[in-house]
Amino acid sequence: MAKKLTLQALDTLLQNRFEEGFLSLKDLPNPSTFKDMDRATKRIVHAIKNREKITIIGDYDVDGVTSTTLMKLFFEEIEYPIEWIIPNRFRDGYGLSANIIPRIVGTDLAITVDNGISAVYAAKLCKDEGIDLIITDHHLLAPEVPECYAIIDQKQEECTFPYSDVCGAQIAWYLIASLKNALDVKIDMISYMELTAIAIIADMMPLQHINRVMVNAGIQALNKSTRPAIKAFLEHAQKEALNAEDIGFFLAPLLNSAGRMEDASFAVEFLTSANIYDARVRLERLIGFNTLRKATEQELTSKALAQVNPNDDVIVVEGKGWHEGVVGIVAARVARQHEKPCIVLSNNGEGLLKGSGRSFGACDLFAITNSCREHLEKFGGHQAAIGLSLHENSVEAFREQLQINYTKGNYTKALVDPDIVGELHFKDISFDLTKLLKQYEPYGQGNPTPKFISKNVELLQADTMGKEGEHLRFSFAQEGIVMAGVQFKTREVYEVGSVVDVVYTVNENHFRGNVTLQLMVEKVIIH
């Protein structure tokens, strides 16, 4: 039973999410607290002094794209020429792989960003080619770690960096800070933070501790940015300023769509556009990729949903030639709809399946899949998201083993949404409430937007809106107080006059100079 919520109780509850209170930029740990940071910095400085050939190897998601962009911008700023490569999802596979090595032969120093911690074989090939390799990554370490010159990854046991949940771009940012000090160059680290903020949000890092500081500082910088790419995006979005939600729901998917549909280098080129004209043209290209991504994803989601076995605790679905670039998003959609972890696999027609999984609730998808390694060819990821490949004759055994591991893990399905912070009466929905909520922004991973429940509410009105009637506009009443609400992406039909419970978040609707409060409806529970 959700308890009636007061503003004071809500304030305390939100405060408790931040063990250390709110940090500021001066609380950012020193770069040297990363294991191998000083060693890597010395090696890069040596390479610069001796005019060695340096190649950056990134990854095709937003974190990898921004990490690559940060390094590219830094070396441009100090006027040192480098090469950069982002592997192609379809041709090269993930990260530093054997497929990439022929393209970097002749490099003296290779630096990975947001990948490399599992590249044991590729690291050996680098060594054979006489390439010094520095790995910067933030992912979990496998039992065998690549042999290379230096590894900067906060998940290493000997690493003294105090926060384990940081993304690849943050580590790239720290490497740049360390190089700035070692080279004694004047560069503005805040201008690099604006791109880092995009990655922290897109890579679903908890918006607590230093992540909150970096996101807030980064968003402030983004909103004053002279970067043509950011100006072009603001112009396209018809916004004067961005917030964390704009980045998570609009900018990040655009950047991601290049790597999903074609090649992530298009996203790097957009972010590093030299002028507004280039930026507009490159943004149009990303918008095209994203439109295609949405259509492909919708088609595959309906195919995947049709295959779901409702008796499975972990859903596994597969299809011939499904677009590998969107299987992760499809897995997330199916997981949300069925409230279960989901893995979506694409069969290439030659007996190999590649795919992605997304978790749901408390389930550690990485752990339960990790215990099925004997059925898998390749595997990596973290608690909430995984990537994998396996032979088609292993699929059934893999599916069965997953169900067993899930049961062993004792993941009971939460009956109540853990993000519901309490019961609210309509009389307590006020601008004082939204003012309090704003103090704890940005919301996201690790600091979810507070959801409320109001009970015994009369449904006065439920009208469809949107081009295809895919959204609903509501009017609710509770003891004479009327509230407006909207629910996106729903085909539900509700009976006017019925008494319901409503789960929602509260937001301020700014329209033509008027500000009203409205409910962003998550769920309408019919009595």
Wavefront OBJ file of the C-alpha trace (Angstrom):
o trace
v 0.000 0.000 0.000
v 1.543 3.288 -1.089
v 1.613 5.777 1.763
v 0.218 9.323 1.441
v 3.100 11.544 0.536
v 4.023 14.953 1.936
v 6.493 17.351 0.316
v 8.836 16.932 3.270
v 8.774 13.138 3.020
v 9.452 13.358 -0.726
v 12.371 15.735 -0.149
v 13.945 13.309 2.351
v 13.388 10.369 0.022
v 15.073 12.115 -2.919
v 17.912 13.335 -0.714
v 18.634 9.740 0.315
v 19.505 8.896 -3.284
v 22.661 11.010 -2.934
v 24.853 9.484 -0.222
v 27.538 12.118 -0.660
v 25.100 14.990 -1.152
v 25.487 17.047 -4.308
v 29.099 17.208 -5.448
v 30.669 20.034 -7.450
v 33.391 20.127 -10.125
v 36.089 20.558 -7.491
v 35.144 17.102 -6.149
v 36.198 15.357 -9.373
v 38.956 12.857 -8.522
v 42.452 13.372 -9.882
v 43.238 11.599 -13.213
v 46.150 9.813 -11.507
v 43.703 7.827 -9.358
v 43.129 5.625 -12.435
v 45.461 2.671 -12.638
v 47.893 3.115 -15.573
v 46.741 6.707 -16.293
v 50.215 8.148 -15.652
v 51.892 5.329 -17.585
v 49.549 5.827 -20.577
v 50.003 9.609 -20.454
v 53.807 9.312 -20.537
v 53.646 6.952 -23.506
v 51.324 9.293 -25.479
v 53.495 12.327 -24.678
v 56.541 10.358 -25.889
v 54.662 9.492 -29.115
v 53.805 13.158 -29.699
v 57.387 14.336 -29.065
v 58.738 11.715 -31.466
v 56.096 12.265 -34.158
v 54.851 8.668 -33.943
v 51.744 7.515 -35.756
v 48.766 7.348 -33.362
v 45.436 5.641 -34.138
v 42.266 5.890 -32.029
v 39.861 2.920 -32.132
v 36.320 3.656 -30.962
v 32.944 1.936 -30.845
v 29.699 2.456 -32.734
v 27.334 3.466 -29.915
v 26.922 7.015 -28.557
v 29.540 6.485 -25.858
v 32.070 5.189 -28.398
v 31.218 7.935 -30.897
v 31.612 10.723 -28.323
v 34.801 9.166 -26.892
v 36.311 9.055 -30.394
v 35.140 12.615 -31.055
v 36.726 13.862 -27.809
v 40.103 12.356 -28.727
v 39.879 13.658 -32.305
v 39.038 17.186 -31.076
v 41.837 17.143 -28.500
v 44.521 16.149 -31.009
v 43.183 18.750 -33.458
v 43.383 21.374 -30.712
v 47.047 20.570 -30.017
v 47.577 20.324 -33.811
v 48.840 16.742 -33.825
v 47.674 14.547 -36.731
v 46.122 11.187 -35.813
v 44.036 8.492 -37.491
v 40.731 7.267 -36.057
v 38.596 4.228 -36.773
v 35.174 3.205 -35.588
v 34.510 -0.443 -36.436
v 31.488 -1.104 -38.627
v 28.879 -3.131 -36.727
v 28.113 -5.303 -39.755
v 31.544 -5.817 -41.321
v 33.941 -5.571 -38.391
v 31.968 -6.516 -35.306
v 32.544 -4.876 -31.940
v 35.566 -2.906 -30.809
v 39.212 -3.793 -31.353
v 38.947 -7.073 -33.263
v 41.207 -9.090 -35.556
v 39.284 -7.535 -38.508
v 40.633 -4.071 -37.633
v 44.323 -4.971 -37.327
v 45.187 -4.938 -41.078
v 43.893 -1.352 -41.216
v 46.196 -0.135 -38.432
v 49.432 -1.805 -39.528
v 52.139 0.880 -39.494
v 50.683 2.534 -36.395
v 53.162 3.046 -33.554
v 50.593 3.601 -30.828
v 46.941 2.462 -30.828
v 44.506 3.807 -28.215
v 41.073 2.264 -27.723
v 38.176 4.264 -26.297
v 35.057 2.617 -24.831
v 36.260 -0.860 -25.866
v 39.205 -3.241 -25.786
v 38.986 -4.866 -22.372
v 37.945 -8.181 -23.924
v 40.196 -7.926 -27.021
v 42.713 -10.586 -25.949
v 43.428 -11.945 -29.442
v 43.514 -8.532 -31.155
v 45.957 -7.280 -28.486
v 48.266 -10.190 -29.307
v 48.075 -9.280 -33.019
v 49.026 -5.683 -32.146
v 52.049 -6.966 -30.270
v 53.062 -9.140 -33.246
v 52.848 -6.047 -35.472
v 54.964 -3.996 -33.057
v 52.054 -1.699 -32.187
v 51.978 -0.396 -28.614
v 48.398 -0.626 -27.342
v 46.697 1.482 -24.686
v 43.220 0.299 -23.744
v 40.718 2.725 -22.213
v 37.415 1.081 -21.370
v 34.791 0.999 -18.638
v 33.324 -2.475 -19.100
v 33.722 -5.486 -16.810
v 36.921 -7.508 -17.063
v 36.831 -11.120 -18.233
v 39.083 -13.658 -16.456
v 41.709 -13.154 -19.195
v 42.827 -9.575 -19.761
v 44.596 -8.382 -22.939
v 48.364 -8.047 -22.787
v 49.187 -4.458 -23.691
v 51.125 -1.325 -22.709
v 48.489 0.132 -20.357
v 44.864 -0.433 -19.358
v 42.739 2.398 -17.978
v 39.505 0.855 -16.738
v 37.970 1.713 -13.377
v 36.685 -1.876 -12.976
v 40.237 -3.202 -12.453
v 40.786 -4.337 -8.876
v 43.993 -2.342 -8.416
v 42.348 0.861 -9.690
v 41.903 3.509 -6.969
v 39.416 5.680 -8.901
v 36.518 5.902 -6.407
v 33.528 5.430 -8.776
v 32.842 2.224 -10.654
v 29.910 3.440 -12.771
v 31.447 5.789 -15.309
v 31.306 5.557 -19.101
v 33.944 5.410 -21.827
v 33.709 9.105 -22.675
v 34.392 10.032 -19.047
v 37.587 7.997 -19.151
v 38.529 9.661 -22.465
v 37.819 13.033 -20.807
v 40.117 12.109 -17.919
v 42.846 10.996 -20.321
v 42.613 14.371 -22.077
v 42.826 16.146 -18.681
v 45.916 14.111 -17.837
v 47.524 14.882 -21.227
v 46.689 18.575 -20.876
v 48.628 18.674 -17.579
v 51.561 16.631 -18.886
v 51.896 18.691 -22.076
v 51.185 21.924 -20.194
v 48.743 23.144 -22.848
v 45.914 25.607 -22.351
v 42.642 23.942 -23.251
v 39.182 24.340 -21.772
v 38.124 21.025 -20.214
v 34.505 22.231 -19.890
v 34.133 22.332 -23.681
v 34.987 18.607 -23.665
v 32.467 18.002 -20.892
v 29.524 18.961 -23.096
v 30.058 15.882 -25.269
v 30.882 13.746 -22.230
v 27.475 14.644 -20.741
v 25.747 13.272 -23.850
v 27.551 9.944 -23.402
v 26.835 9.656 -19.663
v 23.111 9.996 -20.347
v 23.076 7.821 -23.482
v 25.083 5.039 -21.827
v 22.614 4.899 -18.919
v 25.137 5.739 -16.214
v 23.589 6.450 -12.785
v 23.016 10.216 -12.519
v 24.593 10.400 -9.082
v 28.018 11.354 -7.630
v 30.420 12.789 -10.265
v 28.104 11.759 -13.106
v 25.518 14.278 -11.928
v 28.178 17.004 -11.716
v 29.541 16.259 -15.173
v 26.069 16.088 -16.735
v 24.966 19.364 -15.159
v 28.178 21.167 -16.137
v 28.036 19.563 -19.586
v 24.437 20.620 -20.213
v 25.215 24.188 -19.140
v 28.115 24.178 -21.596
v 25.956 22.631 -24.346
v 23.441 25.429 -23.971
v 26.167 28.036 -24.502
v 28.000 25.959 -27.076
v 29.429 27.464 -30.235
v 29.857 23.970 -31.701
v 28.111 23.925 -35.112
v 26.684 20.417 -34.505
v 24.975 21.501 -31.282
v 23.659 24.698 -32.886
v 22.259 22.684 -35.800
v 20.582 20.241 -33.426
v 19.001 23.040 -31.355
v 17.764 24.647 -34.547
v 16.287 21.335 -35.769
v 14.654 20.613 -32.382
v 13.342 24.225 -32.265
v 14.720 24.597 -28.766
v 16.702 27.329 -27.075
v 18.143 24.981 -24.490
v 18.574 21.244 -23.964
v 17.878 19.174 -20.869
v 18.782 15.587 -19.977
v 15.556 14.258 -21.508
v 16.222 15.989 -24.844
v 19.598 14.277 -24.939
v 18.300 10.855 -23.905
v 15.228 10.779 -26.138
v 16.239 12.843 -29.179
v 19.943 13.576 -29.595
v 21.310 10.184 -28.448
v 19.049 8.118 -30.781
v 20.104 10.333 -33.712
v 23.792 9.776 -32.958
v 23.189 6.066 -32.423
v 21.263 5.581 -35.646
v 24.359 6.067 -37.846
v 26.098 3.024 -36.358
v 22.875 1.017 -36.232
v 21.885 1.542 -39.853
v 25.102 2.315 -41.755
v 28.351 3.493 -40.151
v 29.049 5.379 -36.916
v 31.717 7.565 -38.554
v 28.836 9.717 -39.881
v 28.001 10.622 -36.264
v 31.621 11.586 -35.506
v 31.704 13.718 -38.650
v 28.490 15.446 -37.552
v 29.809 16.200 -34.039
v 33.082 17.554 -35.432
v 31.472 19.674 -38.199
v 33.537 22.807 -38.784
v 30.624 25.071 -39.729
v 26.829 25.260 -39.507
v 26.311 24.393 -43.199
v 28.204 21.104 -42.908
v 26.477 20.408 -39.598
v 22.997 20.847 -41.139
v 23.761 18.538 -44.046
v 25.234 15.886 -41.733
v 22.319 16.208 -39.328
v 19.884 15.586 -42.221
v 21.753 12.374 -42.956
v 21.432 11.248 -39.318
v 17.715 12.109 -39.345
v 17.365 9.884 -42.420
v 19.115 7.000 -40.628
v 16.920 7.508 -37.582
v 13.685 7.491 -39.596
v 14.766 4.226 -41.218
v 15.753 2.843 -37.808
v 12.302 3.584 -36.364
v 10.497 1.884 -39.252
v 12.756 -1.195 -39.114
v 12.422 -1.402 -35.363
v 8.605 -1.220 -35.480
v 8.437 -4.003 -38.041
v 10.783 -6.294 -36.072
v 9.101 -5.541 -32.738
v 5.769 -6.839 -34.050
v 7.508 -9.953 -35.475
v 9.330 -10.546 -32.170
v 6.172 -10.079 -30.049
v 4.379 -12.681 -32.179
v 7.033 -15.255 -31.199
v 7.078 -14.774 -27.435
v 6.548 -17.889 -25.314
v 4.558 -16.528 -22.338
v 5.768 -19.377 -20.090
v 9.437 -18.407 -20.325
v 10.975 -16.248 -17.584
v 13.596 -15.026 -20.044
v 12.265 -14.398 -23.544
v 14.399 -15.563 -26.494
v 13.181 -14.816 -30.032
v 14.934 -15.093 -33.386
v 14.412 -14.317 -37.045
v 16.173 -14.758 -40.373
v 18.076 -11.693 -41.522
v 16.689 -9.396 -38.837
v 18.519 -6.067 -38.918
v 21.398 -6.426 -36.446
v 21.450 -2.692 -35.816
v 18.066 -2.638 -34.080
v 17.857 -5.978 -32.240
v 18.900 -4.277 -28.978
v 16.075 -1.736 -29.153
v 13.599 -4.476 -30.100
v 14.759 -6.512 -27.067
v 14.145 -3.466 -24.842
v 10.632 -2.975 -26.237
v 9.662 -6.631 -25.832
v 11.151 -6.693 -22.310
v 9.101 -3.653 -21.340
v 5.888 -4.988 -22.800
v 6.194 -8.432 -21.153
v 8.044 -7.169 -18.049
v 10.669 -9.897 -18.508
v 14.296 -9.948 -19.721
v 14.493 -10.500 -23.476
v 17.134 -11.613 -25.985
v 16.565 -11.006 -29.706
v 18.698 -12.962 -32.199
v 19.226 -12.497 -35.921
v 20.079 -15.546 -38.053
v 22.485 -14.740 -40.899
v 21.358 -17.807 -42.866
v 24.742 -19.497 -42.422
v 24.007 -21.062 -39.076
v 25.242 -18.219 -36.889
v 22.956 -16.031 -34.769
v 23.969 -12.642 -33.420
v 21.893 -10.616 -31.031
v 21.314 -8.395 -28.057
v 19.551 -8.739 -24.740
v 17.961 -6.265 -22.366
v 17.113 -7.002 -18.763
v 14.014 -6.129 -16.804
v 13.508 -5.517 -13.082
v 16.124 -6.907 -10.720
v 17.439 -9.576 -13.090
v 21.207 -9.551 -13.724
v 21.103 -10.605 -17.373
v 24.902 -10.609 -17.651
v 25.257 -13.101 -14.777
v 22.605 -15.548 -15.972
v 23.924 -15.472 -19.560
v 27.539 -15.723 -18.405
v 26.685 -19.110 -16.859
v 25.653 -20.324 -20.351
v 29.028 -19.581 -21.945
v 29.493 -23.171 -23.196
v 26.659 -22.503 -25.687
v 28.009 -19.143 -26.861
v 30.594 -18.087 -29.441
v 30.955 -14.479 -28.267
v 29.530 -12.671 -25.273
v 29.903 -9.338 -23.463
v 27.987 -6.576 -21.728
v 26.732 -5.673 -18.279
v 23.855 -6.329 -15.890
v 21.202 -4.578 -17.978
v 22.379 -5.139 -21.569
v 24.331 -7.861 -23.382
v 25.585 -8.745 -26.846
v 26.157 -12.331 -27.955
v 26.527 -14.776 -30.839
v 25.908 -18.529 -31.018
v 25.364 -21.368 -33.483
v 21.775 -22.174 -34.396
v 22.078 -25.738 -33.063
v 22.855 -24.294 -29.590
v 19.770 -22.051 -29.354
v 17.431 -24.535 -27.647
v 20.009 -25.636 -25.051
v 20.863 -21.971 -24.418
v 17.197 -21.032 -23.950
v 16.645 -23.901 -21.458
v 19.807 -23.097 -19.488
v 18.756 -19.443 -19.233
v 15.417 -20.372 -17.629
v 17.229 -22.595 -15.088
v 19.727 -19.824 -14.249
v 16.903 -17.304 -13.862
v 15.105 -19.593 -11.383
v 18.373 -20.136 -9.469
v 18.814 -16.359 -9.272
v 15.560 -16.017 -7.298
v 14.398 -12.957 -9.211
v 10.904 -12.388 -7.965
v 8.865 -10.083 -10.122
v 8.146 -6.838 -8.315
v 4.388 -6.382 -8.156
v 4.735 -2.691 -7.441
v 6.754 -0.389 -9.673
v 9.792 0.532 -7.506
v 9.846 4.044 -9.010
v 6.455 4.875 -7.419
v 7.494 6.994 -4.446
v 4.074 7.242 -2.821
v 0.408 8.112 -3.036
v -0.468 11.700 -3.891
v -3.798 13.474 -3.616
v -4.642 15.898 -6.441
v -4.791 18.726 -3.871
v -1.043 18.218 -3.274
v -0.071 18.613 -6.929
v 1.297 22.142 -7.010
v 4.110 24.342 -8.275
v 5.783 23.748 -4.888
v 5.944 20.076 -5.863
v 7.518 20.759 -9.281
v 9.934 23.243 -7.703
v 11.093 20.517 -5.316
v 11.378 17.973 -8.137
v 13.573 20.368 -10.143
v 16.151 20.508 -7.343
v 16.997 16.838 -7.900
v 17.304 16.982 -11.702
v 18.635 15.591 -13.954
v 16.609 12.420 -13.633
v 17.583 9.187 -15.309
v 19.406 5.982 -14.466
v 20.027 5.667 -10.707
v 17.911 8.766 -10.050
v 14.587 7.911 -11.696
v 11.900 10.557 -12.156
v 9.572 10.152 -9.148
v 6.304 8.471 -10.075
v 3.147 8.935 -8.016
v -0.117 7.081 -7.692
v -3.508 8.714 -7.106
v -6.379 6.440 -6.152
v -10.127 6.551 -6.725
v -9.935 9.108 -9.480
v -12.813 9.714 -11.867
v -11.972 9.579 -15.558
v -13.808 12.506 -17.154
v -12.306 12.390 -20.629
v -9.940 10.267 -22.764
v -9.436 11.541 -26.327
v -6.941 10.306 -28.894
v -4.339 12.720 -30.236
v -1.329 12.564 -32.568
v -1.152 11.959 -36.311
v -2.318 8.365 -36.038
v -4.217 8.665 -32.771
v -1.378 6.900 -30.971
v -1.521 9.105 -27.847
v -4.267 9.902 -25.312
v -5.296 13.162 -23.664
v -7.089 12.794 -20.326
v -9.109 14.765 -17.860
v -9.274 13.321 -14.305
v -11.103 14.467 -11.180
v -10.487 13.689 -7.523
v -12.796 15.233 -4.921
v -13.646 18.162 -7.177
v -10.072 18.857 -8.311
v -9.541 18.383 -12.050
v -6.147 17.497 -13.606
v -5.147 17.168 -17.261
v -3.011 14.220 -18.338
v -1.373 12.717 -21.422
v -0.233 9.192 -22.204
v 2.060 8.528 -25.154
v 2.171 5.470 -27.400
v -0.952 3.675 -26.228
v -3.901 2.078 -27.962
v -5.847 1.434 -24.766
v -9.527 2.367 -24.675
v -10.957 3.661 -21.393
v -14.541 4.172 -20.337
v -15.408 7.735 -19.418
v -16.982 7.942 -15.975
v -15.088 4.950 -14.587
v -13.154 5.138 -11.306
v -9.463 4.384 -11.677
v -6.031 4.602 -10.032
v -3.446 6.565 -12.021
v 0.344 6.138 -12.041
v 2.142 9.221 -13.395
v 4.927 11.750 -13.202
v 4.156 15.464 -12.937
v 5.404 18.063 -15.369
v 4.973 21.717 -16.193
v 3.417 22.348 -19.573
v 4.633 25.632 -21.072
v 2.329 26.799 -23.855
v 2.043 30.315 -25.283
v 3.314 31.930 -22.120
v 1.027 29.912 -19.836
v 2.342 27.310 -17.442
v 0.009 24.535 -16.297
v 0.623 21.310 -14.415
v -0.136 18.052 -16.161
v 0.166 14.346 -15.417
v 2.393 12.288 -17.685
v 0.393 9.091 -17.361
v 2.227 5.786 -17.158
v -0.633 3.477 -16.274
v -4.362 3.679 -15.696
v -5.553 0.902 -13.378
v -9.253 0.168 -13.771
v -11.122 -0.900 -10.653
l 1 2 3 4 5 6 7 8 9 10 11 12 13 14 15 16 17 18 19 20 21 22 23 24 25 26 27 28 29 30 31 32 33 34 35 36 37 38 39 40 41 42 43 44 45 46 47 48 49 50 51 52 53 54 55 56 57 58 59 60 61 62 63 64 65 66 67 68 69 70 71 72 73 74 75 76 77 78 79 80 81 82 83 84 85 86 87 88 89 90 91 92 93 94 95 96 97 98 99 100 101 102 103 104 105 106 107 108 109 110 111 112 113 114 115 116 117 118 119 120 121 122 123 124 125 126 127 128 129 130 131 132 133 134 135 136 137 138 139 140 141 142 143 144 145 146 147 148 149 150 151 152 153 154 155 156 157 158 159 160 161 162 163 164 165 166 167 168 169 170 171 172 173 174 175 176 177 178 179 180 181 182 183 184 185 186 187 188 189 190 191 192 193 194 195 196 197 198 199 200 201 202 203 204 205 206 207 208 209 210 211 212 213 214 215 216 217 218 219 220 221 222 223 224 225 226 227 228 229 230 231 232 233 234 235 236 237 238 239 240 241 242 243 244 245 246 247 248 249 250 251 252 253 254 255 256 257 258 259 260 261 262 263 264 265 266 267 268 269 270 271 272 273 274 275 276 277 278 279 280 281 282 283 284 285 286 287 288 289 290 291 292 293 294 295 296 297 298 299 300 301 302 303 304 305 306 307 308 309 310 311 312 313 314 315 316 317 318 319 320 321 322 323 324 325 326 327 328 329 330 331 332 333 334 335 336 337 338 339 340 341 342 343 344 345 346 347 348 349 350 351 352 353 354 355 356 357 358 359 360 361 362 363 364 365 366 367 368 369 370 371 372 373 374 375 376 377 378 379 380 381 382 383 384 385 386 387 388 389 390 391 392 393 394 395 396 397 398 399 400 401 402 403 404 405 406 407 408 409 410 411 412 413 414 415 416 417 418 419 420 421 422 423 424 425 426 427 428 429 430 431 432 433 434 435 436 437 438 439 440 441 442 443 444 445 446 447 448 449 450 451 452 453 454 455 456 457 458 459 460 461 462 463 464 465 466 467 468 469 470 471 472 473 474 475 476 477 478 479 480 481 482 483 484 485 486 487 488 489 490 491 492 493 494 495 496 497 498 499 500 501 502 503 504 505 506 507 508 509 510 511 512 513 514 515 516 517 518 519 520 521 522 523 524 525 526 527
